[in-house]
């Protein structure tokens, strides 16, 4: 499910509440502010690089290259 979450939404979005792409949500439990995804349910705080690192299993350099 996390791979289906558009990275563009995380990079430039400013949204009040969305469903967390990192776990199964029935109700929106995450917010995106200034490019940071914060989930109130699972407690994750990820920027776009951290999101790619976690969801695709990449190291920092590989994640940066993936986003270029």
GIUR-V322256 format. One line per field, one symbol per residue. ss: DSSP state (H for helix, E for strand, C for the rest). psi: psi as a letter, one per 20 degrees, with the letter a starting at -180 (. if undefined). Layout:
BEGIN
ss->???
psi->???
END
This chain:
BEGIN
ss->CHHHCCHHHHHHCCEEEECCCCCCCCCCCEEEECCEEEECCCCCEECHHHHHHHHHCCCHHHHHHHHC
psi->hhhipphhhhgjqnqfprppiirpphqpjqqopljppppigijqopahghgggghjkqrgghgghhi.
END
